[in-house]
Amino acid sequence: MMETLLSTLIVAVIAVLIVIQISRSTKKKRVVKLNALALLLDLRSLIAFTQKHRGMSASYLQGTQKALKEIQHISKTISPIVNNLKQQNIINQQDRWLGFIDHWGRLSGQVTQLSLEQSFEQHTSLISNLLYLFEDIAEQQAFNKETIKDCPNIDLLWQALPFASEYIGQSRAIGVAIAAKGVSTQVDKVKLGYLETKITQLSQTVFSQLEVNQSTQPEQIKMLNAAKDLCQSYTQVMRSDLLDVTTVTISSSTYFEAASLAMDAINRILDAELQLLKEKVTQAF
């Protein structure tokens, strides 16, 4: 009898220890995943500010002197984001991040001395590096449909949405420079025509999937409809004010605002989906 009780007690203790260990392991996984998500949100902000830095640099290099103050302000805004990211072990192990730190340090200090083309190419290379880093970290953390359930748009988070925003950002930088000089050359038209096609194709893909999987929440429906309208309005501005004309009359500030509204609408969807992912990670672990 005593042996039976002792055996039962040992089994119970072992079971409790197993439960405690599983609980600790689950909590640890949750903390790691949530820290990675916080890092990705900071990285998304860094991408957005670097894109804006590219646009303002293009405007300045085309002769808009007042853009210099905004460039300096953006650089100051980027600094604490970079410093915060430097404290994260996950990102410090990434070659793409180390490459960004080195390149940004050089670019931010000499941006006003570059040619328009050099500035665009270097900024775009930097941003592409960050976009792939964004995707790499998500993949390493297994942020996918197999691991995270009930997050139907998770596959849009790491490529389609960020790159839709980036194509708009590239066209913003090119467009503000064209608007500043007041002439749209054939070379300009080829570059913008390519980007207009990419923006239209990718945004339609994104919006189609979001419509299929959209929530019944009024705020989310409103967000999606606003993004569709703003992207459509922006591509129309691209065509009517830059692609279909030779003499450009739209101001660089007006064009910049139209592009920024479309980018911001895409990024709001991205942020909302990242927030949903955070909720699902909290529930799953």
GUFI-697386 format. One record per atom (N, C-alpha, C, O): residue in one letter; x, y, z. Coordinates in steps of 0.001 Angstrom, whole numbers, padded with zeros to 6 digits, always signed. Layout:
N
AXYZ
...
//
This chain:
285
M+000832-001203+000000
M+000000+000000+000000
M+000874+001264+000000
M+000658+002196-000774
M+001864+001256+000897
M+002773+002397+001011
M+003529+002613-000294
M+003726+003747-000730
E+003959+001482-000927
E+004690+001575-002184
E+003818+002161-003286
E+004295+002933-004117
T+002531+001790-003292
T+001590+002298-004296
T+001401+003804-004141
T+001397+004552-005119
L+001244+004229-002884
L+001081+005660-002619
L+002324+006447-003018
L+002248+007541-003578
L+003481+005838-002705
L+004746+006501-003037
L+004900+006629-004554
L+005316+007669-005064
S+004557+005549-005261
S+004645+005570-006727
S+003709+006611-007311
S+004060+007336-008242
T+002497+006673-006740
T+001515+007657-007213
T+002019+009075-006979
T+001868+009954-007827
L+002627+009281-005799
L+003159+010607-005467
L+004294+010995-006405
L+004376+012141-006848
I+005164+010043-006707
I+006294+010317-007614
I+005784+010688-009002
I+006268+011634-009623
V+004798+009928-009479
V+004214+010204-010798
V+003584+011600-010820
V+003724+012340-011794
A+002886+011949-009728
A+002230+013260-009644
A+003259+014388-009664
A+003075+015405-010333
V+004358+014185-008909
V+005416+015209-008865
V+006043+015385-010239
V+006279+016506-010688
I+006311+014254-010906
I+006900+014303-012244
I+005971+015037-013213
I+006412+015837-014037
A+004654+014740-013089
A+003666+015389-013965
A+003653+016892-013739
A+003586+017669-014691
V+003717+017301-012470
V+003731+018730-012145
V+004983+019398-012712
V+004919+020495-013265
L+006119+018720-012566
L+007372+019263-013083
L+007337+019416-014596
L+007847+020387-015154
I+006719+018428-015249
I+006595+018494-016712
I+005728+019677-017121
I+006059+020410-018052
V+004610+019855-016410
V+003709+020976-016701
V+004425+022307-016499
V+004283+023226-017306
I+005197+022406-015411
I+005945+023638-015131
I+006958+023909-016236
I+007113+025039-016699
Q+007655+022829-016653
Q+008662+022982-017704
Q+008038+023419-019028
Q+008570+024283-019726
I+006897+022804-019362
I+006191+023171-020597
I+005732+024620-020528
I+005827+025361-021507
S+005232+025014-019361
S+004760+026389-019178
S+005903+027379-019343
S+005757+028413-019995
R+007046+027047-018743
R+008216+027925-018854
R+008697+028011-020303
R+009031+029088-020797
S+008725+026856-020974
S+009163+026817-022366
S+008233+027629-023259
S+008682+028357-024145
T+006917+027494-023010
T+005931+028228-023796
T+006065+029729-023570
T+005991+030519-024512
K+006264+030112-022313
K+006432+031527-021987
K+007682+032088-022645
K+007680+033211-023149
K+008754+031295-022636
K+009998+031736-023252
K+009814+031937-024753
K+010293+032919-025320
K+009112+030994-025393
K+008848+031115-026828
K+008029+032360-027128
K+008282+033065-028104
R+007029+032624-026264
R+006177+033800-026463
R+007010+035079-026390
R+006856+035978-027217
V+007890+035151-025395
V+008732+036336-025225
V+009629+036541-026443
V+009773+037661-026933
V+010234+035449-026931
V+011116+035534-028100
V+010343+036013-029316
V+010808+036886-030049
K+009157+035441-029532
K+008340+035815-030699
K+007882+037264-030608
K+007926+037991-031601
L+007446+037690-029434
L+006968+039070-029273
L+008118+040068-029411
L+007935+041157-029956
N+009304+039698-028916
N+010471+040564-029094
N+010828+040691-030575
N+011200+041766-031044
A+010709+039584-031301
A+010997+039604-032736
A+009988+040477-033470
A+010350+041196-034401
L+008730+040418-033058
L+007701+041258-033678
L+007955+042738-033403
L+007787+043576-034288
A+008358+043054-032177
A+008681+044446-031841
A+009847+044932-032705
A+009860+046074-033165
L+010807+044061-032912
L+011953+044398-033764
L+011485+044657-035198
L+011933+045610-035835
L+010593+043817-035699
L+010084+043977-037065
L+009311+045285-037225
L+009372+045918-038279
L+008596+045686-036195
L+007884+046960-036245
L+008870+048132-036312
L+008656+049084-037062
D+009940+048059-035532
D+010978+049093-035598
D+011641+049105-036979
D+011937+050164-037532
L+011861+047924-037511
L+012485+047809-038821
L+011576+048396-039899
L+012053+049036-040836
R+010278+048179-039768
R+009327+048748-040732
R+009362+050276-040673
R+009300+050942-041706
S+009463+050824-039466
S+009575+052275-039318
S+010857+052796-039952
S+010861+053843-040600
L+011933+052062-039761
L+013212+052455-040345
L+013129+052463-041869
L+013652+053369-042518
I+012478+051463-042435
I+012299+051404-043892
I+011527+052631-044367
I+011909+053271-045348
A+010434+052958-043664
A+009588+054091-044076
A+010362+055409-044027
A+010249+056227-044940
F+011139+055616-042980
F+011900+056870-042874
F+013038+056927-043898
F+013354+058001-044410
T+013645+055796-044195
T+014698+055774-045214
T+014102+056066-046584
T+014727+056733-047408
Q+012899+055570-046825
Q+012198+055887-048076
Q+011902+057380-048171
Q+012057+057987-049231
K+011482+057955-047071
K+011204+059393-047071
K+012491+060190-047265
K+012490+061217-047944
H+013576+059724-046676
H+014883+060362-046834
H+015285+060353-048306
H+015839+061330-048810
R+015009+059256-048987
R+015301+059165-050421
R+014504+060205-051209
R+015054+060895-052067
G+013220+060313-050917
G+012368+061261-051626
G+012789+062705-051415
G+012850+063484-052366
M+013078+063061-050171
M+013496+064427-049877
M+014873+064737-050473
M+015139+065859-050903
S+015739+063721-050490
S+017060+063917-051086
S+016942+064182-052577
S+017650+065027-053125
A+016042+063455-053230
A+015818+063673-054667
A+015319+065088-054919
A+015749+065750-055863
S+014414+065542-054072
S+013873+066896-054224
S+014976+067938-054025
S+015064+068900-054787
Y+015808+067751-053012
Y+016894+068702-052731
Y+017902+068738-053886
Y+018318+069812-054321
L+018286+067569-054371
L+019296+067498-055426
L+018792+068041-056759
L+019570+068313-057673
Q+017468+068193-056848
Q+016899+068788-058048
Q+016657+070286-057862
Q+016097+070948-058736
G+017089+070814-056702
G+017050+072261-056522
G+016103+072803-055475
G+016028+074018-055292
T+015368+071931-054774
T+014439+072389-053750
T+015194+072539-052425
T+015328+071575-051672
Q+015680+073735-052149
Q+016554+073969-050995
Q+015878+073677-049658
Q+016531+073215-048722
K+014583+073943-049561
K+013891+073748-048289
K+013822+072276-047874
K+013534+071969-046718
A+014087+071372-048813
A+014073+069944-048495
A+015224+069567-047569
A+015163+068538-046896
L+016278+070392-047528
L+017448+070078-046702
L+017075+069970-045223
L+017545+069073-044523
K+016239+070876-044758
K+015828+070848-043356
K+015085+069552-043034
K+015267+068969-041965
E+014252+069114-043966
E+013509+067863-043758
E+014451+066658-043773
E+014264+065713-043007
I+015453+066692-044634
I+016449+065613-044679
I+017149+065497-043323
I+017329+064397-042800
Q+017533+066623-042773
Q+018211+066625-041470
Q+017301+066112-040367
Q+017738+065390-039472
H+016026+066492-040440
H+015049+066035-039439
H+014856+064519-039527
H+014789+063840-038502
I+014767+063997-040734
I+014587+062551-040915
I+015797+061797-040372
I+015643+060768-039714
S+016995+062303-040644
S+018213+061657-040146
S+018206+061583-038619
S+018601+060573-038037
K+017755+062664-037976
K+017675+062678-036506
K+016620+061693-036008
K+016781+061098-034942
T+015552+061519-036766
T+014496+060577-036384
T+014980+059140-036535
T+014637+058277-035727
I+015769+058888-037560
I+016282+057542-037808
I+017271+057115-036725
I+017317+055939-036362
S+018055+058043-036210
S+019132+057723-035270
S+018691+056890-034064
S+019311+055859-033803
P+017636+057287-033302
P+017249+056470-032153
P+016670+055111-032539
P+016786+054151-031776
I+016047+055020-033718
I+015532+053727-034179
I+016691+052772-034419
I+016649+051610-034013
V+017728+053275-035085
V+018917+052459-035346
V+019584+052052-034039
V+019979+050897-033876
N+019711+052988-033110
N+020347+052685-031825
N+019570+051627-031051
N+020164+050763-030405
N+018244+051692-031114
N+017423+050696-030443
N+017602+049321-031075
N+017717+048316-030372
L+017625+049283-032395
L+017796+048011-033094
L+019178+047405-032817
L+019326+046184-032768
K+020165+048246-032640
K+021517+047754-032351
K+021580+046967-031041
K+022495+046172-030826
Q+020605+047196-030180
Q+020591+046512-028879
Q+019985+045111-028956
Q+020026+044360-027982
Q+019424+044763-030113
Q+018718+043497-030259
Q+019643+042412-030815
Q+020209+042562-031898
N+019790+041315-030060
N+020694+040239-030477
N+020279+039608-031802
N+021126+039221-032607
I+018978+039507-032020
I+018491+038849-033240
I+019038+039539-034485
I+019494+038879-035419
I+018990+040857-034493
I+019365+041593-035698
I+020876+041767-035827
I+021397+041886-036936
N+021565+041781-034717
N+023020+041960-034763
N+023744+040765-035368
N+024932+040850-035679
Q+023034+039653-035537
Q+023607+038461-036142
Q+023408+038443-037655
Q+023846+037515-038336
Q+022746+039471-038173
Q+022385+039494-039590
Q+023379+040316-040407
Q+023644+041477-040094
D+023926+039705-041455
D+024865+040414-042325
D+024209+041611-043013
D+024850+042642-043216
R+022943+041472-043366
R+022250+042583-044037
R+022184+043809-043124
R+022311+044940-043592
W+021987+043586-041834
W+021932+044689-040883
W+023286+045370-040758
W+023371+046598-040747
L+024337+044580-040664
L+025684+045141-040565
L+026015+045939-041820
L+026680+046974-041758
G+025538+045438-042965
G+025738+046164-044212
G+024988+047485-044219
G+025498+048491-044713
F+023771+047486-043669
F+022999+048726-043602
F+023696+049761-042730
F+023814+050923-043119
I+024155+049350-041565
I+024815+050275-040628
I+026004+050952-041311
I+026182+052165-041204
D+026806+050163-042007
D+027982+050715-042675
D+027575+051672-043801
D+028120+052769-043920
H+026619+051248-044620
H+026213+052040-045784
H+025481+053320-045364
H+025740+054394-045906
W+024569+053199-044397
W+023825+054379-043956
W+024750+055421-043343
W+024564+056620-043553
G+025741+054972-042592
G+026685+055900-041987
G+027389+056746-043031
G+027644+057930-042811
R+027703+056137-044171
R+028378+056876-045237
R+027390+057722-046042
R+027671+058879-046357
L+026237+057146-046374
L+025263+057843-047217
L+024691+059078-046531
L+024592+060140-047145
S+024320+058946-045276
S+023686+060069-044575
S+024620+061263-044441
S+024173+062404-044326
G+025918+060989-044457
G+026877+062075-044303
G+027242+062784-045597
G+027799+063882-045575
Q+026928+062155-046725
Q+027342+062748-047997
Q+026202+062897-048992
Q+026443+063154-050171
V+024968+062741-048537
V+023836+062704-049460
V+023713+063985-050289
V+023318+063931-051453
T+024042+065120-049706
T+023896+066387-050439
T+024976+066571-051500
T+024889+067478-052328
Q+025989+065716-051478
Q+027092+065846-052430
Q+026980+064867-053597
Q+027806+064897-054509
L+025973+064008-053577
L+025816+063008-054619
L+025038+063569-055805
L+024379+064604-055703
S+025129+062869-056925
S+024258+063196-058047
S+022877+062616-057748
S+022727+061771-056866
L+021886+063069-058480
L+020528+062569-058293
L+020465+061062-058492
L+019838+060353-057705
E+021106+060580-059529
E+021093+059149-059835
E+021820+058349-058755
E+021347+057292-058339
Q+022969+058853-058300
Q+023723+058161-057249
Q+022898+058061-055972
Q+022860+057012-055329
S+022239+059154-055608
S+021426+059176-054404
S+020293+058154-054489
S+020054+057398-053547
F+019606+058141-055615
F+018502+057209-055789
F+018989+055760-055712
F+018390+054935-055023
E+020063+055461-056412
E+020570+054085-056445
E+021038+053625-055073
E+020772+052491-054673
Q+021739+054504-054344
Q+022242+054105-053027
Q+021117+053951-052018
Q+021112+053004-051231
H+020167+054874-052035
H+019021+054742-051134
H+018231+053460-051440
H+017851+052721-050532
T+017995+053216-052718
T+017200+052055-053108
T+017904+050754-052737
T+017257+049786-052338
S+019224+050733-052869
S+019994+049558-052452
S+019865+049334-050947
S+019675+048206-050489
L+019970+050419-050187
L+019808+050341-048728
L+018435+049789-048348
L+018319+048903-047501
I+017404+050327-048987
I+016036+049944-048658
I+015772+048490-049049
I+015109+047760-048312
S+016285+048071-050196
S+016134+046679-050617
S+016769+045748-049586
S+016218+044698-049258
N+017927+046146-049085
N+018608+045375-048053
N+017735+045227-046807
N+017642+044145-046226
L+017097+046326-046405
L+016220+046297-045228
L+014974+045450-045477
L+014516+044737-044584
L+014436+045527-046672
L+013237+044744-046991
L+013536+043249-046934
L+012732+042472-046420
Y+014675+042852-047454
Y+015042+041435-047399
Y+015394+041011-045969
Y+015154+039868-045581
L+015953+041921-045201
L+016218+041645-043785
L+014894+041438-043043
L+014768+040526-042225
F+013925+042280-043330
F+012576+042177-042760
F+012014+040777-043032
F+011470+040132-042136
E+012152+040323-044268
E+011664+039000-044661
E+012475+037882-044001
E+011914+036885-043547
D+013799+038056-043951
D+014672+037032-043356
D+014321+036758-041902
D+014216+035604-041484
I+014140+037830-041132
I+013841+037664-039703
I+012491+036990-039515
I+012340+036127-038650
A+011508+037379-040324
A+010185+036736-040247
A+010293+035246-040550
A+009650+034426-039893
E+011099+034899-041536
E+011272+033487-041900
E+011988+032725-040795
E+011606+031603-040461
Q+013022+033329-040231
Q+013770+032672-039153
Q+012905+032439-037917
Q+013115+031472-037185
Q+011941+033316-037683
Q+011045+033186-036537
Q+009803+032345-036854
Q+008907+032206-036021
A+009763+031788-038064
A+008653+030937-038514
A+007309+031647-038421
A+006321+031065-037973
F+007278+032899-038846
F+006010+033627-038911
F+005353+033284-040250
F+005511+033993-041244
N+004613+032174-040240
N+003967+031693-041452
N+002648+031008-041107
N+002317+030841-039933
K+001905+030618-042121
K+000578+030026-041922
K+000652+028700-041176
K-000271+028348-040442
E+001738+027966-041359
E+001868+026664-040709
E+002028+026805-039194
E+001530+025981-038427
T+002726+027857-038780
T+002999+028051-037353
T+001939+028911-036667
T+001531+028624-035542
I+001503+029954-037344
I+000539+030889-036773
I-000818+030691-037449
I-000991+031007-038626
K-001755+030175-036703
K-003078+029898-037260
K-003956+031154-037214
K-003677+032105-036485
D-005015+031123-038010
D-006020+032203-038012
D-005426+033576-038334
D-005888+034596-037823
C-004409+033591-039177
C-003817+034860-039639
C-003693+034736-041165
C-002590+034589-041692
P-004836+034798-041872
P-004880+034426-043295
P-004031+035262-044230
P-003709+034817-045332
N-003661+036470-043815
N-002896+037349-044703
N-001418+037422-044344
N-000706+038318-044796
I-000966+036483-043537
I+000414+036547-043051
I+001422+036497-044196
I+002507+037069-044088
D+001072+035811-045302
D+002003+035717-046424
D+002180+037054-047152
D+003133+037223-047913
L+001266+038002-046921
L+001389+039326-047528
L+002347+040240-046767
L+002818+041244-047301
L+002631+039878-045513
L+003358+040792-044628
L+004822+040972-044994
L+005395+042036-044757
W+005426+039957-045562
W+006886+039979-045691
W+007362+040308-047095
W+008543+040589-047296
Q+006458+040277-048073
Q+006859+040631-049434
Q+005884+041592-050097
Q+006238+042731-050404
A+004665+041136-050316
A+003715+041894-051143
A+003436+043295-050606
A+003560+044272-051345
L+003067+043406-049351
L+002759+044727-048789
L+003991+045633-048712
L+003924+046779-049157
P+005118+045154-048160
P+006303+046039-048118
P+006798+046454-049505
P+007220+047594-049697
F+006747+045533-050472
F+007247+045883-051797
F+006270+046756-052568
F+006689+047555-053405
A+004976+046621-052303
A+004009+047541-052904
A+004302+048964-052436
A+004289+049906-053228
S+004564+049103-051148
S+004927+050406-050591
S+006235+050913-051185
S+006365+052100-051482
E+007212+050013-051359
E+008517+050417-051881
E+008437+050880-053329
E+009108+051843-053699
Y+007638+050224-054151
Y+007502+050680-055543
Y+006902+052084-055589
Y+007290+052906-056419
I+005957+052350-054695
I+005411+053706-054616
I+006503+054665-054164
I+006604+055785-054665
G+007329+054213-053204
G+008418+055053-052716
G+009427+055381-053805
G+009903+056513-053895
Q+009757+054392-054635
Q+010680+054646-055737
Q+010091+055659-056720
Q+010777+056569-057185
S+008807+055479-057022
S+008166+056406-057961
S+008025+057797-057349
S+008013+058796-058068
R+007917+057863-056025
R+007854+059159-055347
R+009175+059907-055515
R+009189+061094-055838
A+010283+059201-055294
A+011596+059838-055409
A+011864+060305-056837
A+012357+061412-057052
I+011538+059460-057804
I+011739+059836-059204
I+010798+060970-059587
I+011192+061911-060276
G+009554+060870-059136
G+008545+061856-059512
G+008791+063240-058950
G+008576+064234-059644
V+009242+063325-057699
V+009474+064658-057129
V+010631+065357-057843
V+010642+066580-057984
A+011605+064560-058292
A+012726+065147-059032
A+012247+065667-060386
A+012659+066741-060826
I+011375+064900-061045
I+010822+065333-062334
I+009998+066598-062142
I+010113+067551-062914
A+009162+066598-061099
A+008314+067771-060840
A+009164+068996-060524
A+008816+070111-060913
A+010269+068797-059827
A+011131+069921-059472
A+011784+070541-060708
A+011936+071761-060773
K+012175+069719-061694
K+012815+070273-062895
K+011787+070696-063945
K+012106+071466-064851
G+010528+070185-063822
G+009448+070623-064701
G+009417+069994-066072
G+008696+070463-066953
V+010196+068926-066271
V+010247+068253-067576
V+010269+066734-067361
V+010992+066231-066502
S+009469+066015-068151
S+009452+064567-068098
S+010057+064021-069383
S+009429+064083-070440
T+011273+063485-069302
T+011973+062970-070477
T+011496+061552-070801
T+010737+060953-070040
Q+011946+061035-071923
Q+011577+059674-072308
Q+012149+058661-071322
Q+011507+057657-071011
V+013349+058925-070835
V+013962+058042-069838
V+013114+058039-068558
V+012862+056986-067972
D+012677+059240-068136
D+011807+059344-066958
D+010528+058532-067162
D+010075+057833-066255
K+009961+058630-068348
K+008705+057946-068635
K+008865+056428-068579
K+007979+055718-068102
V+010004+055939-069071
V+010256+054493-069029
V+010349+054009-067582
V+009745+052999-067221
K+011106+054732-066757
K+011261+054348-065344
K+009918+054389-064615
K+009549+053447-063914
L+009204+055487-064791
L+007922+055627-064100
L+006870+054673-064643
L+006036+054168-063892
G+006909+054424-065959
G+005957+053498-066552
G+006115+052097-065993
G+005131+051404-065733
Y+007363+051687-065809
Y+007633+050376-065199
Y+007080+050326-063777
Y+006423+049359-063392
L+007352+051372-063003
L+006895+051399-061615
L+005378+051481-061514
L+004779+050873-060627
E+004759+052230-062415
E+003298+052335-062407
E+002674+050960-062651
E+001673+050609-062026
T+003267+050187-063559
T+002783+048829-063830
T+002954+047934-062602
T+002037+047197-062240
K+004128+047995-061959
K+004387+047174-060772
K+003451+047539-059625
K+002935+046663-058930
I+003238+048846-059432
I+002341+049294-058360
I+000928+048774-058598
I+000280+048264-057683
T+000464+048907-059822
T-000896+048469-060159
T-001042+046967-059975
T-002005+046509-059360
Q-000106+046206-060495
Q-000188+044744-060413
Q-000123+044246-058972
Q-000944+043430-058552
L+000849+044737-058225
L+001060+044241-056872
L-000058+044689-055936
L-000522+043909-055105
S-000489+045931-056067
S-001566+046413-055198
S-002869+045666-055482
S-003630+045378-054558
Q-003128+045355-056732
Q-004335+044596-057061
Q-004288+043200-056468
Q-005296+042686-055982
T-003107+042587-056510
T-002943+041266-055888
T-003212+041332-054388
T-003918+040493-053828
V-002633+042348-053753
V-002818+042534-052307
V-004276+042780-051970
V-004827+042136-051076
F-004904+043705-052678
F-006281+044062-052370
F-007241+042900-052630
F-008218+042725-051901
S-006966+042112-053663
S-007832+040965-053965
S-007805+039953-052831
S-008849+039446-052421
Q-006604+039658-052321
Q-006506+038698-051213
Q-007137+039255-049951
Q-007827+038535-049230
L-006909+040526-049679
L-007487+041136-048482
L-009015+041136-048545
L-009684+040960-047527
E-009554+041331-049733
E-011014+041315-049875
E-011583+039937-049598
E-012646+039802-048992
V-010865+038910-050045
V-011317+037537-049803
V-011280+037208-048314
V-012181+036555-047787
N-010223+037672-047645
N-010018+037326-046230
N-010393+038438-045267
N-010120+038338-044071
Q-011013+039493-045768
Q-011236+040661-044918
Q-012166+040348-043750
Q-013064+039512-043841
S-011919+041037-042679
S-012756+040933-041483
S-014049+041715-041698
S-014148+042558-042590
T-015013+041419-040875
T-016272+042180-040921
T-016159+043467-040111
T-017124+044226-040022
Q-014992+043721-039519
Q-014815+044923-038725
Q-014883+046157-039623
Q-014132+046245-040595
P-015761+047105-039321
P-015920+048302-040158
P-014619+049069-040368
P-014376+049591-041455
E-013782+049139-039334
E-012539+049897-039429
E-011592+049268-040454
E-010927+049981-041207
Q-011532+047946-040483
Q-010651+047262-041425
Q-011164+047394-042853
Q-010377+047564-043784
I-012470+047316-043028
I-013062+047503-044352
I-012784+048922-044847
I-012442+049127-046012
K-012932+049889-043956
K-012663+051288-044300
K-011205+051481-044696
K-010910+052208-045645
M-010296+050839-043981
M-008870+050942-044254
M-008536+050390-045636
M-007759+050987-046381
L-009126+049251-045968
L-008884+048625-047256
L-009425+049487-048394
L-008742+049701-049395
N-010635+049973-048241
N-011243+050808-049285
N-010459+052102-049498
N-010305+052567-050627
A-009969+052674-048403
A-009178+053904-048503
A-007874+053648-049258
A-007463+054454-050092
A-007238+052534-048962
A-005980+052195-049636
A-006208+051991-051134
A-005411+052450-051953
K-007290+051307-051489
K-007602+051101-052905
K-007805+052436-053616
K-007274+052657-054704
D-008569+053311-052999
D-008855+054615-053616
D-007592+055459-053762
D-007372+056087-054798
L-006761+055469-052714
L-005560+056307-052740
L-004522+055789-053731
L-003851+056576-054399
C-004388+054471-053826
C-003447+053901-054800
C-003919+054181-056226
C-003116+054501-057103
Q-005220+054058-056445
Q-005770+054348-057763
Q-005602+055824-058111
Q-005252+056166-059240
S-005850+056688-057141
S-005684+058127-057371
S-004238+058465-057678
S-003954+059295-058541
Y-003331+057822-056970
Y-001915+058104-057165
Y-001432+057669-058551
Y-000739+058427-059230
T-001795+056447-058976
T-001370+055995-060300
T-001988+056866-061391
T-001402+057041-062459
Q-003159+057404-061122
Q-003771+058330-062085
Q-002963+059624-062173
Q-002778+060172-063260
V-002484+060109-061027
V-001618+061296-061018
V-000327+061006-061782
V+000145+061845-062550
M+000240+059826-061572
M+001454+059450-062294
M+001236+059550-063798
M+002059+060102-064529
R+000106+059003-064242
R-000163+058995-065686
R-000463+060396-066223
R+000132+060835-067208
S-001389+061087-065565
S-001865+062360-066111
S-000873+063505-065947
S-000833+064409-066782
D-000064+063479-064874
D+000827+064616-064607
D+002282+064385-064972
D+003056+065337-065075
L+002664+063114-065171
L+004066+062852-065495
L+004254+062002-066750
L+005108+062306-067582
L+003464+060943-066891
L+003664+060023-068007
L+003079+060527-069322
L+003655+060291-070384
D+001958+061206-069262
D+001268+061622-070484
D+001599+063056-070914
D+000948+063614-071797
V+002615+063641-070280
V+002984+065022-070610
V+004498+065125-070786
V+005252+064238-070385
T+004911+066217-071388
T+006344+066529-071478
T+006693+067657-070519
T+007655+067563-069758
T+005908+068716-070562
T+006070+069810-069604
T+005259+069485-068353
T+004047+069279-068424
V+005926+069441-067229
V+005291+069048-065964
V+004889+070283-065177
V+005713+071164-064933
T+003623+070349-064779
T+003133+071510-064028
T+002828+071203-062570
T+002701+072120-061759
I+002708+069916-062225
I+002431+069565-060831
I+003654+069917-059978
I+004790+069695-060396
S+003419+070464-058786
S+004543+070816-057909
S+005105+069555-057258
S+004406+068556-057091
S+006377+069626-056897
S+007008+068462-056255
S+006339+068146-054929
S+006226+066978-054557
S+005894+069171-054208
S+005240+068939-052912
S+003880+068260-053087
S+003514+067391-052296
T+003136+068651-054115
T+001835+068032-054380
T+002005+066572-054783
T+001256+065698-054345
Y+003011+066327-055630
Y+003269+064952-056058
Y+003735+064102-054877
Y+003295+062965-054705
F+004622+064663-054074
F+005126+063947-052897
F+003971+063569-051971
F+003935+062461-051436
E+003037+064484-051787
E+001898+064234-050905
E+001014+063122-051446
E+000561+062270-050681
A+000758+063114-052760
A-000078+062072-053360
A+000555+060695-053186
A-000128+059726-052855
A+001868+060618-053413
A+002575+059346-053238
A+002582+058919-051764
A+002378+057746-051451
S+002814+059866-050878
S+002883+059570-049447
S+001553+059064-048919
S+001523+058164-048079
L+000453+059628-049398
L-000867+059165-048972
L-001083+057707-049358
L-001621+056926-048573
A-000666+057343-050563
A-000809+055958-051004
A+000094+055027-050194
A-000326+053946-049782
M+001335+055456-049970
M+002262+054654-049160
M+001739+054463-047751
M+001754+053354-047217
D+001276+055551-047150
D+000779+055484-045776
D-000417+054545-045668
D-000568+053840-044670
A-001270+054536-046697
A-002441+053659-046684
A-002020+052196-046723
A-002595+051363-046022
I-001017+051880-047544
I-000485+050512-047597
I+000146+050146-046263
I-000051+049040-045761
N+000899+051069-045693
N+001593+050791-044433
N+000627+050651-043257
N+000915+049928-042303
R-000510+051333-043319
R-001512+051160-042259
R-002074+049738-042283
R-002319+049138-041237
I-002273+049215-043478
I-002729+047825-043590
I-001658+046887-043055
I-001961+045947-042321
L-000415+047138-043419
L+000692+046315-042935
L+000761+046344-041417
L+000925+045300-040785
D+000640+047524-040824
D+000690+047650-039366
D-000482+046931-038703
D-000314+046303-037658
A-001671+047020-039307
A-002847+046352-038758
A-002668+044831-038799
A-003044+044128-037861
E-002098+044342-039883
E-001864+042897-039998
E-000771+042437-039033
E-000841+041332-038497
L+000227+043273-038814
L+001261+042948-037825
L+000677+042911-036419
L+001070+042076-035605
Q-000254+043806-036130
Q-000919+043814-034830
Q-001746+042552-034641
Q-001767+041971-033556
L-002436+042126-035714
L-003202+040872-035658
L-002270+039698-035408
L-002585+038799-034628
L-001118+039710-036075
L-000135+038647-035864
L+000328+038618-034411
L+000485+037545-033827
K+000543+039778-033837
K+000949+039856-032423
K-000092+039207-031520
K+000252+038478-030590
E-001361+039472-031798
E-002435+038873-031016
E-002435+037344-031149
E-002623+036630-030164
K-002226+036857-032357
K-002237+035418-032600
K-001027+034732-031960
K-001135+033611-031461
V+000114+035404-031978
V+001320+034848-031332
V+001088+034738-029822
V+001454+033741-029200
T+000479+035769-029247
T+000193+035762-027811
T-000726+034600-027452
T-000559+033971-026407
Q-001686+034318-028309
Q-002619+033218-028063
Q-001982+031848-028290
Q-002305+030878-027604
A-001066+031785-029270
A-000509+030492-029666
A+000558+029981-028722
A+000777+028773-028622
F+001228+030897-028022
F+002346+030466-027161
F+002078+030826-025698
F+002905+030543-024831
//
